[in-house]
Amino acid sequence: MKEAMKSKIGNIDDLRSEILRLKLQSFHQEALIKQDVEKFKDKFRLPSIIKNLFIANNSKTPDHIHTDWVSNALRVSLPLALNKLVFGKSGFIIKSIVTLLSQKVATSVNKDLLTTWIDKASNFIRGESKYRREVKSKTRDYGIPPDSETY
């Protein structure tokens, strides 16, 4: 950090301007150091480490702000249901992992996806599947075209 002086200080105005320049430089360096310290603090906090393991999206806005009511309801109810019904006798670590994963899955489910699933289920129940074979007509074909009648 050895810096040479920009110019020789010849009078009081040069001294004052150099003092102001050095103060401004120190404020700038302090701000940069504070930002770096905050980044390191955030980087090594345990909740942020766990969150960054499971969430690939590092945007500044939380995921639940951009979701609809179905996603928000599933983010709450899915971890509770899984932890009570499926993982009832599991330990704290397993329940925490299940909660994190199920909340991540719940954010990807929205009302459009839910509507699509309900439509597919109702079409399957009604028998309107697009993969279902079409019923062949019961008319018999003897190879004689109907327009070939003779007079």
C-alpha positions in Angstrom: 0.0 0.0 0.0 2.9 2.3 -0.6 1.6 5.2 -2.6 3.6 8.0 -3.9 2.2 11.5 -3.5 0.5 12.8 -6.5 2.3 16.2 -6.4 4.4 18.2 -4.0 2.4 20.2 -1.5 3.4 23.8 -2.0 0.8 25.8 -0.1 -2.1 25.5 2.3 -4.7 24.9 -0.5 -2.7 21.9 -1.8 -2.5 20.5 1.8 -6.3 20.9 2.3 -7.1 19.3 -1.0 -4.7 16.4 -0.3 -6.3 15.9 3.2 -9.8 15.8 1.5 -8.6 13.4 -1.1 -7.2 11.1 1.6 -10.3 11.3 3.7 -12.4 10.4 0.7 -10.2 7.5 -0.1 -10.4 6.2 3.5 -14.2 6.5 3.5 -14.3 4.5 0.2 -12.0 1.8 1.5 -14.0 1.5 4.8 -17.2 1.0 2.8 -15.6 -1.7 0.7 -14.3 -3.5 3.8 -17.7 -3.3 5.5 -19.3 -4.8 2.4 -16.7 -7.6 2.4 -17.3 -8.3 6.1 -21.1 -8.5 5.6 -20.6 -10.9 2.6 -18.4 -13.2 4.7 -20.9 -13.1 7.6 -23.8 -14.0 5.3 -21.7 -16.7 3.6 -20.9 -18.5 6.7 -24.2 -18.4 8.6 -25.7 -21.9 9.0 -29.2 -21.1 7.7 -27.8 -19.5 4.6 -25.5 -22.4 4.0 -28.4 -24.9 4.2 -30.6 -22.6 2.1 -28.0 -22.3 -0.7 -27.6 -26.1 -0.8 -31.2 -26.6 -1.8 -32.1 -23.5 -3.6 -30.3 -22.8 -6.9 -32.0 -19.4 -7.4 -30.0 -16.7 -5.7 -32.3 -13.8 -6.5 -32.8 -11.0 -4.0 -36.6 -11.5 -3.8 -37.9 -14.5 -1.9 -39.6 -17.3 -3.9 -42.9 -17.1 -2.0 -43.5 -13.5 -3.2 -43.9 -14.7 -6.8 -46.2 -17.7 -6.1 -49.9 -18.0 -5.9 -52.2 -19.2 -3.1 -51.8 -22.9 -4.0 -48.0 -22.8 -3.7 -48.2 -20.9 -0.4 -50.7 -23.3 1.0 -48.6 -26.3 0.0 -45.4 -24.7 1.4 -47.1 -24.8 4.9 -49.2 -28.0 4.7 -46.9 -30.3 2.8 -44.1 -30.3 5.4 -46.6 -30.6 8.3 -48.3 -33.6 6.6 -45.1 -35.4 5.7 -43.6 -34.8 9.2 -46.7 -36.0 11.0 -47.8 -38.9 8.8 -44.8 -40.3 7.0 -41.8 -39.2 9.2 -43.6 -39.2 12.6 -40.9 -41.0 14.5 -37.9 -39.6 12.7 -35.3 -37.4 14.2 -34.8 -33.6 14.0 -32.4 -33.7 11.1 -34.6 -35.9 8.9 -37.6 -33.7 9.6 -35.6 -30.6 8.8 -34.4 -32.0 5.5 -37.9 -33.1 4.6 -39.2 -29.7 5.4 -36.6 -27.9 3.2 -37.1 -30.3 0.3 -40.9 -30.3 0.5 -41.0 -26.5 0.6 -38.8 -26.4 -2.5 -41.1 -28.8 -4.3 -44.2 -26.9 -3.1 -43.0 -23.7 -4.7 -42.8 -25.4 -8.1 -46.5 -26.4 -7.9 -48.8 -23.6 -8.9 -52.5 -23.3 -9.6 -52.0 -23.8 -13.4 -50.2 -27.1 -12.8 -52.8 -28.2 -10.3 -55.6 -27.4 -12.8 -53.8 -29.4 -15.4 -53.6 -32.4 -13.1 -57.3 -32.2 -12.2 -58.2 -32.0 -15.9 -56.2 -35.0 -16.7 -57.7 -37.0 -13.8 -61.2 -36.1 -14.8 -60.6 -37.0 -18.4 -59.2 -40.3 -17.4 -62.2 -41.0 -15.2 -64.6 -40.0 -17.9 -62.7 -42.2 -20.4 -61.7 -39.3 -22.7 -58.1 -40.2 -22.8 -56.3 -39.1 -26.0 -54.5 -42.5 -26.1 -57.7 -44.4 -26.1 -58.4 -46.3 -29.3 -61.3 -45.0 -31.3 -64.2 -47.4 -31.7 -64.5 -48.8 -35.1 -67.7 -48.4 -37.0 -70.1 -51.4 -36.9 -70.9 -51.1 -40.6 -69.5 -53.9 -42.7 -67.5 -53.2 -45.8 -67.9 -55.7 -48.6 -65.6 -53.9 -51.0 -68.3 -52.4 -53.2 -68.4 -48.7 -53.2 -71.9 -47.2 -52.4 -71.8 -44.9 -55.5 -71.4 -47.8 -57.9 -75.1 -48.7 -58.2 -76.3 -49.6 -61.6 -79.6 -48.5 -63.2 
